[in-house]
């Protein structure tokens, strides 16, 4: 039986480019090569697409050829420039190993749908919805799920610092991995925090601080057939959790440890998993996602955010939660690709 031709897109022009490369490296180590023939498409920080040998740390200096996705559904694959001429490479599916803007916000998903190529993960609508935290909160609240109190500040809008209940968190509404996130304890700190968030997004989200621990849940599947991985808990020594902000994340964080399985009561674990599934379905997610939540002392579960393509690095939370539930990354990848091939209403 011929191997499935799988395009693996990584890199990207967002601030999460280095994380994406590391995620793709872990995917490459765990992909079943007897079942899949990988084609690695790296996107440089400047936005150039290259068909390359693999996602090594120095992939751009290797043998690469300019490549683009064909918008022609009769081709369903890549157009690769080779010696002044374009050749075609058919793809059966695409795994977009991309984080943040340009990868998780619906733009890549839209391109793949125009190209008619099945892809792993959430569709255009759910990707865009989850990327904008204020919109995700609005939808989830409508489904009866708790969220933090929040306010949005657009590019040309000012906020009165005296009207906020401190402490608050200020963050870009449409970004990830804690870039531009600040904890604000008083009114004098607010302008600088807003300016920091606006470096990453013109729309800023201000959230009332939630008293409770941070927990997460890895999800895999579609519709009613969603599998939850083990719940994890972020144990903090000081400050607040800032994912992927360390210089050497493989060596661990300077203020946090992810405990898997979470050291919480069984009833709390079940509630976190069921709430995560409810969030996933309310936002129309499919394929895979990581739902981050707060667990308050009284047992209330509050949404933090949803990552529609979470990190897949050796130190990332999603593969660790799935592995703790008995599903190694190789199986996660296989199941996710098969979900993409079986498709849904828009595939």
C-alpha positions in Angstrom: 0.0 0.0 0.0 1.5 3.4 -1.0 2.4 5.8 1.8 0.2 8.9 2.3 1.9 12.1 1.0 1.8 14.4 4.0 2.8 18.0 3.8 4.2 19.3 7.1 4.2 23.1 7.2 6.3 24.8 9.9 8.0 28.0 10.8 5.9 31.1 9.9 6.4 34.8 10.2 4.9 35.1 13.7 6.8 35.5 17.0 6.2 31.8 17.5 8.5 30.8 14.6 11.2 29.1 16.8 8.6 27.1 18.7 7.0 25.9 15.5 10.4 24.6 14.2 10.9 22.7 17.5 7.4 21.3 17.3 8.0 20.1 13.7 11.3 18.4 14.9 9.3 16.4 17.4 6.7 15.6 14.8 9.4 14.3 12.5 10.8 12.1 15.2 7.4 10.5 15.9 5.9 10.2 12.4 5.3 6.7 11.2 7.4 6.6 8.0 6.0 3.3 7.0 2.6 5.0 6.7 3.5 8.5 5.7 5.8 10.1 3.2 6.6 13.6 4.6 7.1 16.8 2.6 8.5 19.5 4.8 7.5 23.0 3.9 9.3 25.6 5.9 8.1 29.2 6.1 10.8 31.8 6.8 10.3 34.7 9.2 10.0 36.9 6.2 7.2 34.7 4.8 9.1 32.8 2.1 7.9 29.2 1.5 10.5 26.5 0.9 10.4 22.8 0.3 13.2 21.5 2.4 14.8 18.3 3.7 13.4 18.6 7.2 12.9 20.9 10.2 16.4 21.0 11.5 17.5 24.1 13.5 19.4 25.4 10.4 16.9 24.2 7.8 17.1 27.4 5.7 20.8 26.7 5.0 20.1 23.3 3.6 18.8 22.2 0.1 15.6 24.1 -0.2 13.4 24.9 -3.3 10.8 27.7 -3.5 7.3 26.2 -3.2 3.7 27.3 -2.9 0.4 25.6 -2.4 -1.5 25.4 -5.7 -4.9 27.1 -5.6 -6.0 24.8 -8.4 -8.0 21.9 -6.9 -7.1 19.8 -9.9 -3.5 19.8 -8.7 -4.2 19.5 -4.9 -0.6 20.0 -3.7 2.6 22.0 -4.2 4.1 23.9 -7.0 7.8 23.6 -6.6 10.3 25.8 -8.5 13.1 23.6 -9.9 15.7 25.0 -12.4 13.4 27.7 -13.6 10.3 25.5 -14.0 7.5 24.5 -11.7 6.9 20.9 -11.0 3.9 19.6 -9.0 3.9 17.5 -5.9 0.6 16.0 -5.0 -0.4 15.9 -1.3 -3.0 13.7 0.4 -3.1 15.9 3.5 -1.4 18.7 5.3 -0.2 18.9 9.0 0.1 22.7 9.7 2.6 22.7 12.6 2.2 26.4 13.1 1.5 28.5 16.2 0.0 32.0 16.6 -0.9 34.4 13.8 -0.7 33.1 10.3 -1.0 29.5 11.6 -3.8 29.2 14.2 -6.0 32.2 13.2 -7.8 30.6 10.2 -5.6 32.1 7.5 -3.6 28.9 6.8 -6.8 26.9 7.1 -8.5 29.1 4.5 -5.6 28.7 2.1 -5.8 24.9 2.5 -9.5 24.8 2.0 -9.2 26.9 -1.2 -6.5 24.4 -2.3 -8.9 21.5 -1.6 -6.3 19.7 0.6 -7.5 18.0 3.8 -5.7 19.3 6.9 -5.2 18.5 10.5 -6.9 20.5 13.2 -9.6 23.1 13.6 -11.4 24.7 10.6 -11.3 28.3 9.6 -14.2 29.5 11.8 -13.1 27.8 15.0 -9.4 28.7 14.5 -10.3 32.4 14.1 -12.7 32.3 17.0 -10.3 30.7 19.4 -7.5 33.0 18.3 -9.5 36.1 19.5 -9.8 35.6 23.2 -12.6 38.2 23.6 -14.7 36.4 21.0 -14.0 33.0 22.4 -15.1 34.3 25.9 -18.3 35.7 24.5 -19.3 32.4 22.8 -18.3 30.2 25.8 -20.2 32.4 28.2 -23.3 31.9 25.9 -22.8 28.2 26.4 -23.0 28.7 30.2 -19.3 28.2 30.9 -17.4 30.6 33.2 -14.8 33.0 31.9 -12.9 35.8 33.6 -14.5 39.3 33.6 -12.9 41.1 30.7 -12.7 44.3 28.7 -11.4 44.9 25.2 -9.5 48.0 24.1 -9.2 48.7 20.3 -6.4 50.5 18.6 -8.0 54.0 18.8 -9.6 53.5 22.3 -8.5 54.6 25.7 -9.4 53.0 29.0 -9.8 54.7 32.4 -7.4 53.0 34.8 -9.5 54.0 37.7 -12.4 51.8 36.5 -10.6 48.5 36.7 -10.6 46.0 39.6 -6.9 45.3 40.2 -5.0 43.1 39.8 -5.7 42.5 36.1 -3.9 40.8 33.2 -3.3 42.8 30.0 -2.6 40.8 26.9 -2.9 40.9 23.1 -6.4 39.7 22.2 -5.0 37.6 19.2 -1.6 36.2 20.1 -0.1 33.3 21.9 2.6 31.9 24.2 2.4 34.8 26.7 4.0 37.3 24.3 3.0 40.8 25.4 1.2 39.6 28.6 1.6 41.7 31.8 0.1 41.4 35.3 -1.0 44.9 36.4 -1.3 45.6 40.2 -2.4 49.2 40.1 -3.5 52.0 37.8 -0.1 53.5 37.2 1.2 50.3 35.6 -1.7 50.0 33.1 -0.5 52.3 30.2 2.9 50.5 29.9 1.1 47.1 29.9 -1.3 48.2 27.1 1.6 49.5 25.1 3.4 46.2 25.5 0.4 44.2 24.4 -0.1 46.5 21.3 3.3 45.5 20.1 1.7 42.2 19.1 -1.9 43.1 18.4 -3.9 46.3 17.9 -6.8 44.8 20.0 -6.0 44.4 23.7 -7.7 42.3 26.3 -7.9 43.2 29.9 -8.9 40.4 32.3 -9.7 40.4 36.0 -7.3 38.1 37.8 -8.8 34.7 38.7 -8.0 33.3 42.1 -7.2 29.7 41.3 -4.6 27.3 39.9 -3.9 26.9 36.2 -4.8 23.5 34.7 -5.0 22.2 31.1 -6.6 19.5 29.1 -5.5 18.0 25.8 -8.3 17.0 23.5 -8.3 14.9 20.3 -11.3 14.1 18.1 -14.5 15.6 16.6 -18.1 16.1 17.7 -19.1 13.7 20.4 -16.1 11.5 19.8 -13.5 13.6 21.7 -10.8 12.0 23.8 -9.4 13.9 26.8 -5.8 13.4 27.8 -4.7 13.6 31.5 -5.2 16.9 33.1 -2.0 18.8 34.1 -1.5 21.5 36.7 0.9 24.4 36.6 2.8 24.7 39.9 4.2 28.3 40.3 7.0 29.3 42.6 6.4 33.0 41.9 5.0 35.4 39.3 2.7 34.1 36.7 2.9 31.4 34.0 4.7 32.6 30.9 4.8 29.7 28.4 7.7 29.6 25.9 9.4 32.7 27.3 12.5 31.0 28.6 15.9 31.2 26.8 16.3 27.4 27.1 12.8 25.9 27.6 14.2 22.4 27.3 15.9 22.9 30.7 12.6 23.9 32.3 11.0 27.2 33.5 12.4 29.4 36.2 9.1 29.7 38.0 6.8 26.9 37.0 6.5 23.1 36.6 3.7 21.3 34.8 2.5 18.4 37.0 1.1 15.5 34.9 -1.3 14.0 36.0 -2.5 16.9 38.0 -2.4 16.5 41.8 -6.1 17.4 42.2 -9.1 15.5 43.4 -10.7 13.0 41.1 -14.0 14.9 40.9 -12.1 18.1 40.0 -10.2 16.2 37.3 -13.4 14.9 35.8 -15.0 18.4 35.9 -11.9 19.9 34.2 -12.1 17.3 31.4 -15.8 17.7 30.9 -15.6 21.5 30.9 -12.7 21.4 28.4 -14.8 19.2 26.1 -17.8 21.6 26.4 -15.5 24.6 25.5 -14.1 22.6 22.5 -17.6 21.8 21.2 -19.0 25.3 21.9 -16.2 26.8 19.8 -16.6 24.3 17.0 -13.1 22.8 17.5 -12.1 19.5 15.8 -9.0 17.5 15.3 -7.0 18.6 18.3 -6.6 21.4 20.8 -5.4 22.2 24.3 -7.9 24.0 26.6 -6.3 25.9 29.4 -8.5 26.7 32.5 -8.4 27.9 36.0 -9.5 25.7 38.9 -10.7 27.8 41.8 -10.6 26.7 45.4 -14.3 26.1 45.5 -14.0 23.7 42.6 -15.3 26.2 39.9 -13.6 25.8 36.5 -13.0 29.0 34.5 -11.8 29.2 30.9 -8.4 30.7 30.3 -7.8 30.1 26.5 -7.8 27.6 23.7 -4.8 26.6 21.6 -6.0 25.1 18.3 -2.6 23.8 17.4 -0.7 23.5 20.7 3.1 23.1 21.0 4.4 19.6 20.1 7.9 20.0 21.4 9.7 17.6 23.7 8.7 19.8 26.7 5.2 20.8 25.5 2.1 20.2 27.6 -0.1 18.6 25.0 2.0 15.5 24.1 2.8 15.0 27.8 -0.9 15.0 28.7 -1.7 12.6 25.9 1.2 10.3 26.8 0.1 10.2 30.4 -3.3 9.0 29.1 -1.6 6.2 27.2 -1.6 7.9 23.7 2.0 8.5 22.5 2.6 11.4 20.0 3.0 8.9 17.1 -0.6 7.8 17.7 -1.9 11.3 18.2 -0.5 12.3 14.8 -1.9 9.2 13.1 -5.4 9.7 14.6 -5.3 13.5 13.7 -4.4 12.8 10.1 -7.0 10.1 9.8 -9.6 12.6 11.2 -8.5 15.1 8.5 -8.9 12.5 5.8 -12.4 11.4 6.9 -13.3 15.1 6.9 -16.2 17.1 8.1 -18.9 19.4 6.7 -16.3 21.9 5.2 -13.6 19.4 4.1 
